[in-house]
């Protein structure tokens, strides 16, 4: 029996939302052989949908994605004038 796991994350970072979205899109483009299905969209907020066959794959993708969001945010903040 195969169970599917999924997670949905919504991110609203005011003026930084688009820049964070661009970072996520770039990362997704370079690592397309992921074992999870990841869909990222941008409206007024970033919505990230992750589906996986294995819970460990879902957890790993969530950790990587959230780390990238935090790093993108920190980078933007560090160059703020």
C-alpha positions in Angstrom: 0.0 0.0 0.0 1.4 3.4 -1.0 0.4 6.5 0.8 0.8 9.9 -0.6 1.9 12.8 1.5 1.5 16.5 0.7 2.1 19.9 2.2 1.1 23.4 1.3 3.0 26.5 2.3 1.9 30.1 1.8 4.5 32.9 2.1 3.7 36.6 2.2 6.9 38.8 2.6 5.6 42.2 1.5 7.9 43.8 -1.1 10.3 40.8 -0.9 7.7 38.2 -2.1 8.6 38.4 -5.8 12.3 38.2 -5.1 11.9 35.2 -2.9 9.7 33.6 -5.6 12.4 34.1 -8.2 14.9 32.4 -6.0 12.7 29.4 -5.5 12.0 29.2 -9.3 15.7 29.3 -10.1 16.4 26.5 -7.6 13.6 24.4 -8.9 14.9 24.8 -12.5 18.4 23.5 -11.6 17.2 20.6 -9.5 14.4 19.2 -11.6 15.2 15.5 -10.7 13.6 15.9 -7.4 11.8 12.8 -5.9 8.9 15.0 -4.9 6.4 16.9 -7.1 6.8 20.6 -6.3 4.6 23.3 -7.7 5.3 27.0 -6.9 3.0 29.8 -7.9 2.9 33.6 -7.2 -0.2 35.7 -6.8 -0.1 38.2 -4.0 1.7 35.5 -2.0 3.9 32.5 -2.8 2.1 29.2 -2.7 4.2 26.0 -2.6 2.6 22.6 -3.0 4.7 19.5 -2.4 3.6 15.9 -3.1 5.7 12.9 -2.3 5.4 9.1 -2.1 7.6 8.9 1.0 7.3 11.0 4.1 11.1 11.4 4.3 11.2 12.9 0.8 8.5 15.3 1.7 10.3 16.3 4.9 13.6 16.8 3.0 12.0 19.0 0.4 10.2 21.0 3.0 13.4 21.6 4.9 15.3 22.6 1.7 12.5 24.9 0.5 12.1 26.7 3.9 15.8 27.1 4.2 16.0 28.7 0.8 13.1 31.0 1.6 14.9 32.1 4.8 18.2 32.5 3.0 16.6 34.6 0.3 14.9 36.8 2.9 18.1 37.2 4.9 20.1 38.1 1.7 17.6 40.8 0.7 17.7 42.2 4.2 21.5 42.3 4.3 21.7 44.6 1.3 18.9 46.9 2.4 20.0 50.5 2.5 
